[in-house]
Structures are given as structure tokens and as C-alpha cells.
Amino acid sequence: MYLHDVVKKGFFAKNLNKEKYCAIGNLYTTDGISYIIKNILANPVITNLIICGQDLNKSGDVLKNFFENGIDEEGKIIGCDKYVHSNISKAAADIVRKNVKLIDLRGKEGKLHGVVEKVGKKGYHFTAPLVLPDEKSQIEELTPEIVGFRIEGKLHEAWVKVLDMIIKYGEIKQTQHSLRQKEILDILSVIKDDFSLKPFFGLKQEELEKYFNSFFSDKKGEEVEYSYGERLFRYTFRWVNENFKAEMNFFINQIDNIVEVLKATPFTRRALASLWNPFSDIASESPPCLTQISWCIKSGKLYQTCIFRSHDVFGAYLLNAIALRKLQENVAEKLGIKSGDLIILSHSAHIYENSWKRVENILNSELRNKQVEFEQDRAGYFRIWVDKNKKEIVAQHHLADGRKSKFEFRGKAASLLYRFILNENLVSRLDHAAYLGKELGKAEMCLVEEKDYEQDST
């Protein structure tokens, strides 16, 4: 049996004798390790497992860790922060580890043919077949027809909020990876400063550095369809002339070009990098998830907006965001300005079924039963008082920097006042809206009872 985590499995299969191996496939993420274990237990004739190819997501390292160290009673692979499915027992995992030999040919792909010919297929069962079902979740759907979400915060806050929205509002759907998902459409993350790693991320600095090496490299292996770095820093265009039977390849560094455009015209709306190739990606088995990045300068800062057609929020969001922030800072440094917010639009924001329980654990520890921390609304704030002469409630809008705006609201009923305020799009945070409702209601009660009103500071 032979697996690797890159795109073109046919690149290797074409030179192998089909009679000499049981199966060949892609190990895209560490979640696939659970399916390898289950498939071997259900078909216990596989005694050799070969991994090779570019290990972009380091799933090969985790697989090797599994065979060397096994799992603990909680299903965690010893020596790393990854888990197998909850219905794989330690005893079942050890059966696989005891009877299957892992052969690591990463970086030694030239030996693949000879190794496959040597080990071949054995044809005997080393244990009785054991069929383990997929993990099932009891998480209920709430309102799957809601689309278009917006969250804001530091990286750890934004990630947790996106996870929570998907778990709450995601529609349960099938995928093209034989695994169910919970999915919401079009969630906009506005991510502020503080991209530091938190313990509950499950990420290590060395893992991040390896991802950076791939993301910022303009090279890719032959067996890989694409890499983000290659499409950003060395996008290849192939020109073909049928009349002269000639073809040429052209290369473009999109980031260098964008820096020059922004230097020449800081007000431009054309600073955009495309990672989608309409000639090949629509039919590709693994097209890029990140399809577009655009930049705009606002208030002297560089803002970067990234569009994902498909976004594995539990498995990829953090690495994506941290690398994209580094890219944003690199471009801003070349322009001699500071970075603004990082904005990520996730069209299909999803969490795969095997991760639902782990996501719930994160939400229970990092979100549930906690209060929203006070943060000033960037859209401004309101000063509220009771005009005793006119017997009215007054709500005066101020900009975040303290300057008074032209928007003043007067009335006797809190329920009418807050509707007028919300209609003017002067509130961008839910906690600010809730605070306004509380204060306006208190002001109305003081007006009716002819008592003095004093606005709370928070």
C-alpha cells in the first residue's frame, strides 16, 4: 500500500506494477491517518505501507509518529498534537502498528519501483477483519439558511468565533472527500493585530516555519499541481501558436508587480493577485482554495483582503492567516507603511465531521460561559441624556476619536430611538447595540418617572 500527501498520485502509479500493490492514494491531511488505520483493519492483508512525495502538510511526519509511538487512551498520537478518530481504540491501533511496516521514501522516490517489486503483496490476513464506522456527531443544526457572517477580533478570537458559527449554523453536507462537513457560506473575518500562537491552536513554531517555506517559495515539485508561493511569485503562463507549432512559457512575480503599482498609484483598486487558473483549475482534482488577494491603502495603512473559495477552518485557517499576515507585512514594509487589518472572506467555510468533537472541546474551554470583553466600536459611540425641558431622550453620535458627528436622535420611546439609530448604520458591534438598548431603556424609565438619568460608562 502506498500513500503520499500531494496531488498527482498518477505521477507515481504510472511506473508501478499494479499487481504488486493493494492501493494508492493521497494523504492530504492528518485526518487521513484514521482512514488508513480503519482500511487496514477492515482489510488486514496490508503489511507494508509506503509514503513518498512532497510532505507539504507534514501528514507523513504524523503517520511516522503514529507507527513509532502509538496513541494514548484518549486517541491522541503520542509525540504530537493530533488525534485519531474516537472509535479507534488503543488496542486496535497497536494491531496495525505491530503487523504493518512503514517504509518512508520521502526524498527517495527513485527507490520506489524497486521497493514495491521487493515487498509486493502478501495475500494473508494477520488478524480477523474489523470494520469500524465513521465518527458520528450528535450536534444539531440550527439555522442553515443564514448566509453572510462578519466577525472581528485578534487571530485567536476570530478563529474561535468562526468555529462557533460553523458549529452552530453550519449545514451538514457531503463533500468530494467522502467525509461529511458542516458548512456556512460567506463569512468575513476582520483580523486585527496579535497573531501570536496560543496553546490551544495545537501549532508549533517549527510547523509554522515549514509552512512558510512552502508558502513563500516560488518553486514546486513535479508531482504537485500548484503551490501558493509559485502562483504568487512565479506564475506561469503557457503560450501556444498552432500555426507555427510553437509554445513558450512566461513567468510573472505578482507580488513585485503589485508593490510597484501601489508605489506609483497608492489610490489604485487594481492591486490584485489571482491564484486561480481558469484553463486548468476547474477540472483539477485539487484546485487552490485561496483564489484571490487584493490590497488597498486606507488611512495610510495597507489592508489586505483574501478570498477562499473553500476553507477548512479547523485544519487550515490558522496557518493560512498567519502566512497571509506575514505576506501583508512584507508588502507594507516595501511600501514604507504600516499594515492595517487582514480581511479573509471564506466562501465555503467548513469543518469536517471527524473534527466536530475536538472543535466543541475548544469552544468549551475558550468561548462558552465567558463574557464579551469591552471594545470600543470603530463606528463611534453615543452620549445619551434626558432633555427635561423638552421631555425627550437624546442620543448624540460621536466618532471614535471623540469628535461629534451630525447624527443626533430625539424621542420619548427607547424602542423607536434604537431602530432609527440602527437604520443609520452607526453601530458595528453587537455588544454596542445591546448596550444602547439597555441605556435607552433606562433613560426612558427615568423620563417617565421624572428621575435623574446618568449614562453608564460601559
C-alpha positions as CSV (number, residue, x, y, z in Angstrom):
1,M,0.0,0.0,0.0
2,Y,1.4,3.4,-1.0
3,L,0.3,6.8,0.1
4,H,1.5,10.4,-0.2
5,D,0.1,13.8,0.5
6,V,0.5,15.5,-2.8
7,V,-1.8,16.0,-5.8
8,K,-0.7,13.8,-8.6
9,K,-0.8,10.2,-7.4
10,G,-0.8,9.1,-11.1
11,F,2.7,10.6,-11.3
12,F,4.0,7.7,-9.3
13,A,1.4,5.0,-10.2
14,K,2.2,5.0,-13.9
15,N,5.6,3.4,-13.4
16,L,4.4,0.7,-10.9
17,N,3.2,-2.8,-11.5
18,K,-0.4,-2.9,-10.4
19,E,-0.1,-6.5,-9.3
20,K,2.4,-5.5,-6.7
21,Y,0.4,-3.1,-4.5
22,C,-3.1,-3.1,-3.0
23,A,-4.0,0.6,-3.1
24,I,-2.5,4.0,-3.8
25,G,-3.9,7.3,-2.7
26,N,-3.3,10.8,-1.3
27,L,-2.7,11.6,2.3
28,Y,-3.9,15.2,2.1
29,T,-4.2,15.8,5.9
30,T,-3.5,14.1,9.1
31,D,-7.2,13.1,9.3
32,G,-6.5,10.6,6.5
33,I,-4.4,8.6,9.0
34,S,-7.6,7.4,10.7
35,Y,-8.9,6.1,7.4
36,I,-5.7,4.3,6.7
37,I,-5.9,2.6,10.1
38,K,-9.6,1.7,9.5
39,N,-9.0,0.4,6.0
40,I,-6.1,-1.8,7.2
41,L,-8.2,-3.2,10.0
42,A,-11.0,-4.0,7.6
43,N,-8.6,-5.5,5.0
44,P,-5.8,-7.0,7.1
45,V,-3.7,-8.2,4.2
46,I,-1.6,-5.0,4.0
47,T,1.7,-5.5,5.7
48,N,3.7,-2.7,4.1
49,L,2.8,1.0,3.9
50,I,5.0,3.3,1.8
51,I,5.0,7.1,2.0
52,C,6.7,9.3,-0.5
53,G,6.3,12.6,-2.3
54,Q,6.4,16.2,-1.0
55,D,5.0,16.2,2.5
56,L,3.5,19.7,2.3
57,N,1.2,19.3,5.3
58,K,3.6,17.2,7.3
59,S,1.0,14.4,7.5
60,G,3.8,12.0,6.7
61,D,5.6,13.0,9.9
62,V,2.4,12.4,11.9
63,L,1.9,9.0,10.3
64,K,5.5,8.1,11.2
65,N,4.9,9.3,14.7
66,F,1.9,7.0,15.0
67,F,3.8,3.9,13.9
68,E,6.7,4.8,16.3
69,N,4.7,5.8,19.4
70,G,1.1,4.7,19.0
71,I,-1.8,6.5,20.7
72,D,-2.9,7.1,24.3
73,E,-6.2,6.2,25.8
74,E,-7.8,9.5,24.5
75,G,-6.8,8.8,20.9
76,K,-4.0,11.3,20.8
77,I,-1.0,10.3,18.8
78,I,1.9,10.2,21.3
79,G,4.6,12.7,20.5
80,C,2.4,15.2,18.6
81,D,-0.9,17.2,19.0
82,K,-3.0,15.1,16.5
83,Y,-5.8,12.7,17.2
84,V,-7.2,9.6,15.5
85,H,-11.0,9.0,15.4
86,S,-12.6,8.4,18.7
87,N,-13.8,4.9,17.8
88,I,-10.2,3.7,17.1
89,S,-9.1,2.0,20.4
90,K,-5.5,1.8,21.5
91,A,-5.6,-2.0,21.1
92,A,-6.9,-1.7,17.5
93,A,-4.2,0.9,16.7
94,D,-1.5,-1.4,18.2
95,I,-2.6,-4.3,16.0
96,V,-1.8,-2.1,12.9
97,R,1.5,-0.9,14.3
98,K,2.6,-4.5,15.2
99,N,1.7,-6.1,11.8
100,V,2.4,-3.3,9.3
101,K,5.8,-1.9,8.4
102,L,6.0,1.8,7.5
103,I,8.5,2.4,4.7
104,D,9.5,6.1,4.4
105,L,10.7,7.0,0.9
106,R,10.1,10.8,1.1
107,G,13.0,12.3,-0.7
108,K,14.0,8.8,-2.0
109,E,11.3,8.4,-4.7
110,G,13.9,6.9,-7.1
111,K,13.8,3.7,-5.0
112,L,10.0,3.4,-5.1
113,H,9.8,0.9,-8.0
114,G,12.4,-1.4,-6.5
115,V,10.9,-1.4,-3.1
116,V,7.4,-2.1,-4.4
117,E,8.8,-5.0,-6.5
118,K,10.5,-6.4,-3.5
119,V,7.8,-6.3,-0.8
120,G,4.9,-7.0,-3.2
121,K,1.5,-8.3,-1.9
122,K,1.5,-11.0,0.8
123,G,-2.1,-12.2,0.5
124,Y,-2.8,-13.4,4.0
125,H,-4.8,-12.0,6.9
126,F,-2.7,-11.1,10.0
127,T,-5.9,-10.7,12.1
128,A,-9.7,-11.1,11.7
129,P,-11.2,-8.2,9.7
130,L,-12.6,-5.4,11.9
131,V,-14.9,-2.8,10.4
132,L,-15.1,0.5,12.3
133,P,-17.8,3.0,11.3
134,D,-17.1,6.7,10.7
135,E,-17.4,9.0,13.7
136,K,-20.9,10.3,14.2
137,S,-21.8,13.6,15.8
138,Q,-24.9,14.5,17.7
139,I,-24.5,18.2,17.0
140,E,-27.8,19.7,15.8
141,E,-28.2,22.2,13.0
142,L,-29.8,25.5,14.0
143,T,-30.5,27.7,11.0
144,P,-28.6,26.6,7.9
145,E,-30.2,29.2,5.6
146,I,-28.4,32.1,7.3
147,V,-25.6,33.3,5.0
148,G,-23.2,36.2,5.2
149,F,-21.5,36.5,8.6
150,R,-19.0,39.0,9.9
151,I,-16.6,38.6,12.8
152,E,-13.9,40.8,14.2
153,G,-11.0,40.4,16.6
154,K,-7.5,39.2,17.2
155,L,-6.4,36.0,15.5
156,H,-7.3,33.7,18.4
157,E,-10.6,35.5,18.9
158,A,-11.6,35.4,15.2
159,W,-10.7,31.7,14.8
160,V,-12.8,30.7,17.8
161,K,-15.7,32.8,16.6
162,V,-15.6,31.3,13.1
163,L,-15.5,27.8,14.6
164,D,-18.5,28.6,16.8
165,M,-20.6,30.0,13.9
166,I,-19.9,26.9,11.8
167,I,-20.8,24.5,14.6
168,K,-24.0,26.5,15.4
169,Y,-25.2,27.4,11.9
170,G,-23.4,25.1,9.5
171,E,-25.5,22.9,7.2
172,I,-24.5,19.2,7.2
173,K,-23.5,18.3,3.7
174,Q,-21.5,15.7,1.8
175,T,-18.1,16.5,0.3
176,Q,-15.9,15.3,-2.5
177,H,-13.6,13.7,0.1
178,S,-16.1,11.0,1.3
179,L,-16.5,12.9,4.6
180,R,-19.4,15.0,5.8
181,Q,-18.9,18.6,6.7
182,K,-20.7,21.5,8.5
183,E,-20.7,24.5,6.2
184,I,-21.7,28.1,6.2
185,L,-21.4,30.5,3.3
186,D,-19.5,33.7,3.1
187,I,-18.0,34.6,6.5
188,L,-15.9,37.7,6.6
189,S,-13.1,37.7,9.2
190,V,-11.6,41.1,10.1
191,I,-8.4,40.2,11.9
192,K,-6.5,42.7,14.0
193,D,-3.0,42.7,15.4
194,D,-1.7,39.9,17.7
195,F,-1.0,36.8,15.5
196,S,0.8,35.1,18.3
197,L,0.5,31.3,18.8
198,K,-1.8,30.2,21.6
199,P,-1.5,26.8,23.3
200,F,-5.0,25.7,22.2
201,F,-4.0,26.2,18.5
202,G,-2.1,23.0,18.5
203,L,0.6,24.6,16.3
204,K,4.3,24.7,16.9
205,Q,6.8,27.3,15.6
206,E,8.7,24.7,13.6
207,E,5.4,23.6,11.9
208,L,4.8,27.2,11.1
209,E,8.2,27.7,9.6
210,K,7.8,24.7,7.4
211,Y,4.5,26.1,6.1
212,F,6.2,29.5,5.5
213,N,8.9,27.7,3.4
214,S,6.2,26.4,1.1
215,F,4.0,29.5,1.1
216,F,6.8,31.9,0.2
217,S,8.8,29.6,-2.2
218,D,8.4,30.2,-5.9
219,K,9.2,26.5,-6.6
220,K,7.0,23.4,-6.6
221,G,7.7,19.7,-7.2
222,E,6.7,18.0,-10.4
223,E,4.1,15.9,-8.6
224,V,2.3,19.0,-7.2
225,E,-0.4,20.7,-9.2
226,Y,0.3,24.1,-7.6
227,S,1.7,25.9,-4.6
228,Y,0.6,29.3,-3.3
229,G,4.1,30.6,-3.4
230,E,4.6,29.5,-7.0
231,R,1.4,31.2,-8.2
232,L,2.2,34.4,-6.3
233,F,5.9,34.8,-7.0
234,R,6.3,32.8,-10.3
235,Y,3.0,32.4,-12.0
236,T,3.5,30.5,-15.3
237,F,1.6,31.3,-18.5
238,R,1.9,29.0,-21.4
239,W,1.5,30.5,-24.9
240,V,0.9,28.1,-27.9
241,N,0.9,29.0,-31.6
242,E,-0.7,26.2,-33.5
243,N,0.3,27.7,-36.9
244,F,4.0,27.6,-36.2
245,K,3.8,24.6,-33.8
246,A,5.5,26.6,-31.1
247,E,4.9,27.3,-27.5
248,M,6.5,29.5,-24.8
249,N,6.3,29.9,-21.1
250,F,6.1,33.3,-19.4
251,F,6.6,33.9,-15.7
252,I,5.3,36.8,-13.6
253,N,6.0,37.7,-10.0
254,Q,2.6,39.1,-9.0
255,I,3.8,40.5,-5.6
256,D,6.7,42.5,-7.1
257,N,4.3,43.9,-9.7
258,I,1.7,44.9,-7.0
259,V,4.3,46.7,-5.0
260,E,5.3,48.8,-8.0
261,V,1.6,49.5,-8.8
262,L,0.9,50.7,-5.2
263,K,4.1,52.8,-5.2
264,A,3.1,54.5,-8.4
265,T,-0.7,54.9,-7.6
266,P,-1.4,54.5,-3.8
267,F,-5.1,55.0,-4.5
268,T,-5.4,52.1,-7.0
269,R,-8.1,49.5,-6.9
270,R,-6.1,47.2,-9.2
271,A,-3.6,45.8,-6.8
272,L,-4.8,42.2,-7.1
273,A,-3.2,38.8,-7.3
274,S,-5.0,35.8,-8.8
275,L,-4.2,32.2,-7.8
276,W,-7.0,30.6,-9.9
277,N,-6.2,29.4,-13.4
278,P,-9.5,29.1,-15.4
279,F,-7.9,26.9,-18.0
280,S,-6.9,24.1,-15.7
281,D,-8.2,24.5,-12.2
282,I,-11.9,24.0,-12.9
283,A,-11.1,20.4,-13.9
284,S,-8.3,19.8,-11.4
285,E,-8.6,17.2,-8.7
286,S,-7.2,19.6,-6.2
287,P,-7.5,23.3,-7.3
288,P,-6.3,26.1,-5.0
289,C,-8.5,27.0,-2.1
290,L,-7.1,30.6,-1.9
291,T,-8.2,32.2,-5.2
292,Q,-7.5,36.0,-4.9
293,I,-5.7,38.5,-2.8
294,S,-6.2,42.3,-3.1
295,W,-4.6,45.3,-1.4
296,C,-5.8,48.8,-0.7
297,I,-4.2,51.7,1.2
298,K,-6.6,53.3,3.6
299,S,-5.7,56.0,6.2
300,G,-2.1,55.4,5.3
301,K,-2.2,51.7,6.1
302,L,-2.1,48.7,3.9
303,Y,-5.2,46.5,4.0
304,Q,-5.2,43.0,2.5
305,T,-8.3,41.0,1.5
306,C,-8.0,37.3,0.8
307,I,-10.8,35.2,-0.8
308,F,-11.0,31.5,-0.2
309,R,-13.4,29.5,-2.4
310,S,-13.1,26.6,0.1
311,H,-11.8,27.0,3.6
312,D,-11.1,24.2,6.1
313,V,-11.5,26.4,9.2
314,F,-10.3,23.8,11.7
315,G,-7.4,22.4,9.7
316,A,-6.1,25.3,7.6
317,Y,-7.4,28.7,8.8
318,L,-4.7,29.4,11.3
319,L,-1.7,28.6,9.1
320,N,-3.4,30.5,6.2
321,A,-4.0,33.6,8.3
322,I,-0.5,33.7,9.8
323,A,1.2,33.3,6.4
324,L,-1.1,35.8,4.8
325,R,-0.3,38.3,7.6
326,K,3.4,37.8,7.0
327,L,2.8,38.5,3.3
328,Q,0.9,41.6,4.1
329,E,3.7,42.9,6.4
330,N,6.3,42.2,3.7
331,V,4.4,44.2,1.1
332,A,3.7,47.0,3.6
333,E,7.4,47.2,4.5
334,K,8.4,47.6,0.9
335,L,5.9,50.4,0.6
336,G,7.2,52.0,3.8
337,I,3.8,52.0,5.6
338,K,2.1,50.0,8.3
339,S,-0.3,47.1,7.9
340,G,-4.0,47.6,8.6
341,D,-6.4,44.7,9.2
342,L,-6.2,41.4,7.5
343,I,-9.6,40.5,5.9
344,I,-10.4,37.0,5.0
345,L,-13.6,36.1,3.0
346,S,-14.3,32.4,3.3
347,H,-17.0,31.4,0.7
348,S,-17.4,27.8,1.9
349,A,-16.3,27.9,5.5
350,H,-16.5,24.3,6.8
351,I,-15.4,21.8,9.4
352,Y,-15.1,18.1,8.6
353,E,-17.2,15.7,10.7
354,N,-14.2,14.0,12.3
355,S,-13.2,17.3,13.9
356,W,-16.6,18.4,15.3
357,K,-15.9,16.9,18.8
358,R,-12.5,18.5,19.0
359,V,-13.9,21.8,18.0
360,E,-16.5,21.5,20.7
361,N,-13.7,20.9,23.2
362,I,-12.0,24.1,22.1
363,L,-15.3,26.1,22.3
364,N,-16.0,24.8,25.7
365,S,-12.6,25.9,27.0
366,E,-12.2,29.2,25.1
367,L,-15.7,30.5,24.4
368,R,-18.5,29.0,26.4
369,N,-19.7,30.7,29.6
370,K,-17.4,33.7,29.1
371,Q,-18.3,37.4,28.7
372,V,-17.5,39.5,25.7
373,E,-14.7,41.8,26.6
374,F,-15.4,45.5,26.1
375,E,-14.0,47.1,23.0
376,Q,-14.9,50.4,21.6
377,D,-17.0,50.4,18.4
378,R,-14.9,51.7,15.5
379,A,-18.1,53.2,14.1
380,G,-18.2,55.5,17.2
381,Y,-20.2,55.9,20.4
382,F,-23.3,57.7,21.7
383,R,-23.7,60.1,24.5
384,I,-27.2,59.8,26.0
385,W,-29.1,62.2,28.2
386,V,-32.6,63.3,29.1
387,D,-33.7,66.7,28.0
388,K,-36.0,67.7,30.8
389,N,-37.3,70.9,29.1
390,K,-38.5,69.1,26.0
391,K,-39.1,65.8,27.9
392,E,-37.1,63.8,25.3
393,I,-34.3,61.3,25.3
394,V,-31.3,62.5,23.3
395,A,-28.7,60.2,21.7
396,Q,-25.8,62.1,20.2
397,H,-23.3,60.2,18.0
398,H,-19.6,60.8,18.3
399,L,-16.7,59.4,16.2
400,A,-14.3,57.0,17.8
401,D,-11.8,59.9,18.2
402,G,-14.3,61.9,20.2
403,R,-15.5,64.4,17.6
404,K,-19.2,65.0,17.5
405,S,-20.9,63.9,14.3
406,K,-24.0,65.3,12.6
407,F,-26.2,62.5,13.8
408,E,-28.5,63.3,16.8
409,F,-31.6,61.3,17.7
410,R,-34.5,62.5,19.9
411,G,-37.7,60.8,21.1
412,K,-39.7,59.6,24.0
413,A,-39.6,55.8,23.3
414,A,-36.4,53.7,23.5
415,S,-37.8,51.2,21.1
416,L,-38.2,53.8,18.4
417,L,-34.9,55.5,19.0
418,Y,-32.7,52.4,18.7
419,R,-34.5,51.5,15.4
420,F,-33.7,54.9,14.0
421,I,-30.1,54.6,15.2
422,L,-29.6,51.1,13.7
423,N,-31.1,52.2,10.4
424,E,-28.3,54.8,10.0
425,N,-25.6,52.1,10.2
426,L,-23.8,53.8,13.1
427,V,-23.3,50.6,15.1
428,S,-20.9,47.8,14.0
429,R,-20.7,45.7,17.2
430,L,-23.4,43.5,18.8
431,D,-22.3,44.4,22.3
432,H,-22.6,48.1,21.4
433,A,-26.1,47.5,20.1
434,A,-27.1,45.7,23.3
435,Y,-25.5,48.5,25.4
436,L,-27.5,51.1,23.5
437,G,-30.8,49.2,24.1
438,K,-30.0,49.0,27.9
439,E,-29.2,52.6,28.2
440,L,-32.1,53.9,26.1
441,G,-34.5,51.7,28.1
442,K,-33.1,53.1,31.4
443,A,-33.3,56.7,30.0
444,E,-37.0,56.1,29.1
445,M,-37.8,54.8,32.6
446,C,-36.1,57.9,34.1
447,L,-38.1,60.2,31.7
448,V,-41.4,58.6,32.7
449,E,-40.7,58.6,36.4
450,E,-39.1,62.1,36.3
451,K,-35.9,60.9,37.8
452,D,-32.3,61.9,37.0
453,Y,-30.6,59.8,34.4
454,E,-26.8,59.0,34.3
455,Q,-25.3,57.1,31.5
456,D,-23.1,54.1,32.4
457,S,-19.6,54.1,31.1
458,T,-19.7,50.5,29.8
